[in-house]
Amino acid sequence: MISRIFRIGVACFLITFGISAFAQLKIAAIHVTAAILGTEHGKAKQEEWKKEFQPEIDRLKALQDEINLLSARYRTDLDIMSDIEKTALELDINSKSTRLTNGEQQLNSDQAGKLQLYLQEQAPLFQAVMTDIIAVEGYDAIFRLDLQEQIFLHLNDKHNITPKVIEKLNERMEEGLPEELTDTEDESEADDADETSEGGE
């Protein structure tokens, strides 16, 4: 949706100002998700999620192995099984397949939820870094590469600033939170302290 709106905007721009004016713009592109997950902190988080979800991944793999064995048995013994045995085996396979599908859907949902929450948590820091980069580099437009509908049919790698943003994010994380974010947290802690003090009185 966003990229469709952008394409319409670009078309209007080209009609109004001409292709030469658009060519003079200083543009860049970034894969936001890859930038945030590509930091040292992001990589550590992914390892943390991997450990957290590994037991469920292993359980689902074991369930898939069971289904494969039962399916192989069904194909091999089909001619010698009674109708009752055949029906019981089919029900077992279907039951396990349903559990596998539901488990995979839940796992995907849980993983997506963890990712979305982390991206939201890192958004203020990411925006602060982008503001700095835009101010220094003087970009006229920066496009996202991780949208469902890609804007570019071709993009020269020199315009992809994802590695640069990862580097800056790592630097800011080593330095600590941006001052404005720290101020926000301090104010929140002060409010909590005031509420606690009032409650004590």
Salt bridges, closest charged atoms under 4 A:
GLU40 OE2 - LYS43 NZ 3.93
GLU48 OE2 - LYS45 NZ 3.42
GLU52 OE2 - LYS114 NZ 3.28
GLU56 OE2 - ARG59 NH2 2.81
ASP65 OD2 - LYS61 NZ 3.34
GLU66 OE1 - LYS96 NZ 3.88
ASP77 OD2 - ARG73 NE 3.97
ASP92 OD1 - LYS96 NZ 2.74
ASP132 OD2 - ARG172 NH1 2.59
GLU137 OE1 - LYS26 NZ 3.54
GLU137 OE2 - LYS164 NZ 3.39
ASP146 OD2 - ARG144 NH2 2.86
GLU149 OE2 - ARG4 NH2 2.94
GLU149 OE1 - ARG7 NH2 3.23
GLU171 OE1 - LYS168 NZ 3.88
